[in-house]
Amino acid sequence: MSSQPNQSLIDGIRCLQYLISSKKAVGCRELARMMGMNVTRVNRLLMTMASMGLAEQDTQRRYLPGPGIHALAAQAIRGSSLFSRTLPLLEQHAPRDLIVAMGVLWEDKVIYIYHSEPGLQVSQALAGFDTLPVWESVIGMALLAAEDDDALRPRFTPEQWQQLYPHLTQKRKQGHVIWRHDDGEISMARTIGMNRAAIAFAGMYQYDDKAVAERLGQLNTLCRCLNDAVVV
């Protein structure tokens, strides 16, 4: 039996992920450009997904996620130990006076599983935040630090790498990332579950070193709690 990955399966899953991530109906050619894939192949994949109810077409024959996505989403939530074990703890222990986020990596993007802001209801915090490129997310920086520089660097422009590299180095040396943004905001992140995901605090302004250290202590405590749940 061949040990090579099944490229057809890989392409199909990528196509579905790109379709779901699009904020609007998308044509076959546009989706093919986004994926860097042959148009004919993408069209065949979309037609297959449509036959399964995972995609559907609008009146202009552009593609949208189909009704089968709802069943897949429910199954994915039930099957995710990361989601089911960490969400109750985030509800109970995460600070309410700043942004608290949990995210995972997908193709050099950060997908937010949880993104809570002060005053936001828990239901609004679940998967309600846009994806971000990894070089624009403290969560992305924390997760990328587990990868080798030789493999990472070709994936980014020189400007993106310049943004990323100091934070990757900090994560490897100190176990966390603290990002002081140009607009004065401070954000910080640590990974959980053997780098399966990362937790971040953000939205901190006018913090002195003592206040930053106190928030980092809170983040470390929350990460230990989540790690205990994830590794069970």
C-alpha positions as CSV (number, residue, x, y, z in Angstrom):
1,M,0.0,0.0,0.0
2,S,1.3,3.4,-0.9
3,S,2.3,5.7,1.9
4,Q,2.0,8.9,-0.2
5,P,-0.8,11.4,0.8
6,N,-3.9,11.3,-1.3
7,Q,-3.7,14.5,-3.4
8,S,-7.3,14.3,-4.5
9,L,-8.5,14.2,-0.9
10,I,-6.1,17.1,0.0
11,D,-7.4,19.2,-2.9
12,G,-11.0,18.5,-2.0
13,I,-10.6,19.5,1.6
14,R,-8.7,22.7,0.7
15,C,-11.4,23.6,-1.8
16,L,-14.1,23.2,0.8
17,Q,-12.1,25.3,3.3
18,Y,-11.5,28.1,0.9
19,L,-15.2,28.1,-0.1
20,I,-16.3,28.2,3.6
21,S,-13.8,31.0,4.3
22,S,-15.1,33.2,1.5
23,K,-17.4,36.0,2.7
24,K,-19.4,35.9,-0.5
25,A,-20.5,33.7,-3.3
26,V,-17.4,32.8,-5.4
27,G,-17.0,31.7,-9.0
28,C,-15.0,28.7,-10.0
29,R,-12.2,30.8,-11.7
30,E,-11.9,33.1,-8.7
31,L,-11.6,30.2,-6.3
32,A,-9.0,28.5,-8.5
33,R,-6.9,31.7,-8.4
34,M,-7.2,31.8,-4.6
35,M,-6.1,28.2,-4.3
36,G,-3.4,28.3,-7.1
37,M,-5.1,25.4,-8.8
38,N,-6.3,24.4,-12.2
39,V,-9.8,25.8,-13.0
40,T,-11.0,22.5,-14.5
41,R,-10.0,20.6,-11.3
42,V,-11.6,23.1,-9.0
43,N,-14.8,23.0,-11.1
44,R,-14.9,19.2,-10.8
45,L,-14.3,19.4,-7.0
46,L,-17.1,22.0,-6.6
47,M,-19.5,19.9,-8.6
48,T,-18.7,16.9,-6.5
49,M,-19.3,18.9,-3.3
50,A,-22.6,20.2,-4.7
51,S,-23.7,16.7,-5.3
52,M,-23.1,16.0,-1.6
53,G,-24.9,19.1,-0.4
54,L,-21.7,20.7,0.8
55,A,-21.9,23.4,-1.9
56,E,-24.6,25.1,-3.9
57,Q,-24.9,27.6,-6.7
58,D,-26.7,31.0,-6.7
59,T,-28.6,32.4,-9.7
60,Q,-25.3,33.5,-11.2
61,R,-23.8,30.1,-10.9
62,R,-21.4,31.2,-8.2
63,Y,-20.7,28.8,-5.4
64,L,-21.7,29.0,-1.7
65,P,-21.5,26.6,1.2
66,G,-24.4,24.2,1.0
67,P,-26.8,22.9,3.7
68,G,-24.5,19.9,4.3
69,I,-22.1,22.3,5.9
70,H,-24.4,22.6,9.0
71,A,-24.2,18.9,9.6
72,L,-20.4,18.9,9.1
73,A,-20.0,21.8,11.5
74,A,-22.0,20.1,14.2
75,Q,-20.0,16.9,13.8
76,A,-16.7,18.9,13.9
77,I,-17.7,20.7,17.1
78,R,-18.6,17.4,18.8
79,G,-15.4,15.7,17.5
80,S,-13.1,18.5,18.7
81,S,-11.7,17.8,22.1
82,L,-9.9,21.2,22.0
83,F,-13.2,23.0,21.5
84,S,-15.3,21.0,24.0
85,R,-12.7,21.0,26.8
86,T,-11.4,24.5,26.6
87,L,-14.6,26.5,26.0
88,P,-16.1,26.0,29.5
89,L,-12.8,27.0,31.0
90,L,-12.6,30.1,28.9
91,E,-16.1,31.1,29.9
92,Q,-15.2,30.5,33.6
93,H,-11.6,31.8,33.9
94,A,-10.8,34.3,31.0
95,P,-10.6,38.0,31.9
96,R,-13.7,40.0,31.0
97,D,-12.0,43.4,30.7
98,L,-9.9,42.8,27.6
99,I,-9.9,40.8,24.4
100,V,-9.3,37.0,24.9
101,A,-8.9,34.9,21.8
102,M,-8.1,31.3,20.9
103,G,-7.0,30.3,17.4
104,V,-5.4,27.7,15.2
105,L,-3.3,27.8,12.0
106,W,-4.5,27.1,8.5
107,E,-2.4,27.8,5.5
108,D,-0.5,30.8,7.1
109,K,-3.8,32.2,8.4
110,V,-5.2,32.2,11.9
111,I,-8.7,30.8,12.3
112,Y,-10.3,32.1,15.5
113,I,-12.3,29.5,17.4
114,Y,-13.0,32.0,20.2
115,H,-12.7,35.8,20.2
116,S,-14.2,37.6,23.2
117,E,-14.3,41.3,23.8
118,P,-15.5,43.2,26.9
119,G,-19.3,43.2,27.0
120,L,-19.6,40.5,24.3
121,Q,-21.8,37.5,24.9
122,V,-20.2,34.1,24.8
123,S,-22.3,33.1,21.8
124,Q,-20.9,36.0,19.9
125,A,-17.3,34.9,20.8
126,L,-17.6,31.6,19.1
127,A,-16.0,31.6,15.6
128,G,-17.3,35.1,15.0
129,F,-14.0,36.8,14.1
130,D,-12.4,37.1,10.7
131,T,-9.3,35.1,9.8
132,L,-6.0,37.0,9.9
133,P,-2.7,36.4,8.2
134,V,-0.2,35.0,10.7
135,W,2.1,38.0,10.5
136,E,-0.8,40.2,11.7
137,S,-1.7,38.0,14.6
138,V,0.1,37.4,17.9
139,I,-1.5,33.9,17.9
140,G,0.0,33.2,14.5
141,M,3.4,34.3,15.7
142,A,3.3,32.0,18.7
143,L,2.2,29.0,16.7
144,L,4.7,29.5,13.9
145,A,7.6,29.5,16.4
146,A,7.4,25.7,16.6
147,E,8.4,25.5,12.9
148,D,11.9,25.6,11.4
149,D,13.1,29.0,10.0
150,D,14.4,27.3,6.8
151,A,10.9,26.0,6.0
152,L,9.2,29.2,7.2
153,R,11.2,32.0,5.4
154,P,10.3,31.1,1.8
155,R,6.6,31.4,2.6
156,F,6.8,35.1,3.4
157,T,7.9,38.3,1.8
158,P,10.9,40.1,3.3
159,E,8.6,42.6,5.0
160,Q,6.4,39.9,6.5
161,W,9.5,38.0,7.7
162,Q,10.9,41.1,9.3
163,Q,7.6,41.5,11.2
164,L,7.6,37.8,12.2
165,Y,11.1,36.9,13.1
166,P,11.7,38.9,16.4
167,H,8.5,37.4,17.8
168,L,9.4,33.9,16.7
169,T,12.7,34.3,18.5
170,Q,11.0,35.6,21.6
171,K,8.5,32.7,21.8
172,R,11.4,30.2,21.4
173,K,13.4,31.8,24.2
174,Q,10.7,32.9,26.6
175,G,7.7,30.7,25.9
176,H,5.4,33.6,25.0
177,V,5.1,36.5,22.6
178,I,4.5,40.0,23.7
179,W,3.8,42.4,20.8
180,R,3.9,46.1,21.3
181,H,2.0,47.5,18.3
182,D,2.8,50.8,16.6
183,D,-0.5,52.3,17.8
184,G,0.3,51.6,21.5
185,E,-1.7,48.4,21.8
186,I,0.0,45.5,23.6
187,S,-1.0,41.9,22.8
188,M,0.5,38.6,24.1
189,A,0.1,34.9,23.4
190,R,1.1,31.4,24.5
191,T,0.5,28.0,22.9
192,I,-1.5,25.2,24.4
193,G,-2.0,21.5,23.6
194,M,1.5,20.8,22.1
195,N,1.1,23.8,19.8
196,R,-2.3,22.8,18.6
197,A,-3.7,26.2,19.4
198,A,-2.8,29.5,21.1
199,I,-4.4,31.8,23.6
200,A,-4.0,35.6,23.4
201,F,-4.8,38.6,25.4
202,A,-5.1,41.9,23.4
203,G,-6.6,45.3,23.6
204,M,-4.2,46.5,26.3
205,Y,-3.2,50.2,26.1
206,Q,-1.2,52.4,28.4
207,Y,0.2,49.5,30.3
208,D,3.5,49.9,32.3
209,D,5.9,47.0,32.7
210,K,4.3,45.9,36.0
211,A,0.8,45.8,34.4
212,V,2.1,43.8,31.5
213,A,3.8,41.3,33.9
214,E,0.5,40.9,35.8
215,R,-1.4,40.2,32.6
216,L,1.3,37.7,31.5
217,G,0.8,36.0,34.8
218,Q,-2.9,35.7,34.2
219,L,-2.2,34.3,30.7
220,N,0.2,31.7,32.1
221,T,-2.3,30.6,34.7
222,L,-5.1,30.3,32.1
223,C,-2.8,28.3,29.7
224,R,-1.9,25.9,32.5
225,C,-5.6,25.3,33.2
226,L,-6.3,24.8,29.5
227,N,-3.3,22.5,29.0
228,D,-4.5,20.3,31.9
229,A,-7.8,19.9,30.1
230,V,-6.5,19.3,26.6
231,V,-4.0,16.6,27.6
232,V,-6.5,14.5,29.5
